[in-house]
């Protein structure tokens, strides 16, 4: 685990964020957008944007989502954990089903 301030980030997560930030940087450069322009379009300070490109885990998820949108990737976070494709969740739903169904008792009339 990698310690980030008071937060402990699992090493694979830290690596993935660094790659994600680097990928955002490359996409920005390919589009000819400056860091100042990106920060302005996202609505964050330029120093925060610089942290984003470094994969800082303390940068808000909304900023990362806005960067993807500004770069033309749409809104991929909305489908990242699609419940219809959650195989583990679907299996857990199946395991919580009752083993048998009993008919409901009819109320006795007087």
N, C-alpha and C positions, 0 to 999 in steps of 0.2 A: 504494500500500500504506500502511496505517495502522500506525504503531508502537505497540504496547501493552506497556510494560515491555520485556522482552527479546524479546518475540514480535512478529513482523511479520504483521499480519492484512491480507489483501486487502480493499480498500475495499468491494466488494460484499458480502463476508462480514460485515464490521463493520456495514454498514447493515442486513443481514438480521437480525443478532443484536439490534440496537437495536429493530427492528420487532417481533421475537419477544418481547423483554422487555416492550415497551409493550403488546403484545397480551395477555401473561400478566397484566399489571397491570389492564387493562380487564376481563378475565374475572374476576379476583379481586374487583374493585370491584362488578361486576354481581351477584356472589354474596354480597356483604356480608361478606367475610372480611378480617380485619385482616392487616397484614404479620406481626405477631407470631404470629397463628394459623397462617398459611401456613408460616412458618419452623419452627414447632413440628411441624406435620403432616409436613413434608418431612424434618425432622430436621437442619436446618442453623441456623446463627446468623442472627439478624435482619439483621445487616450484610451477610452473604453474600446473603440474599434480596434486599435492596435493590440489590445489585450485579446480581443476576439481572434485575430489572425494568429496569435500565439497559442490559442486553445485554452485560454484561462477559464477554469470551471466556474469561477465566480461571476462571469458575464451571464446575464439573464438569458433564458431560453428564448424569450421574445425577441431579443436582439439578433440571435442566430437565425430565427425564423424570418425576421424582416430582411436580413442580409440575403438569404436564399431567394426571397421574393424579388428584391431589387435586382439580383443577378439573373433573374429570369427562370428560376427553378420552380416557380409556383409556390404551393403550400404543401410540401411533402410530409411535414410533421403530422398533418391531419390523418394520414393513412398509415403512419409508421406502426401503430399498434391497432390494426383493424381487427375488431372482435370476430369477424367472420373468418379470419385467417389465423386465429389464436388456437392452434391445435391443442396445446396444453390446457388452456381454459375450457375448450370444448370437451376434452376428456374428463376434466374435473366436474363439469356439469353432468356428464353421464354417470359418474361414480356417485353423485348425490341423489340420483333417482331412487325412489322406494323400490324394494325388492318385490313387493306385491301390492295390489290395490284391493282394498276391501270395500264392498258396497256400503253405502251409507244406510244407517238404520232409519226406517220410516217412523215418524212420530206416531205413537199409539193414540187412537181416537177414544174419546170417552163415551 
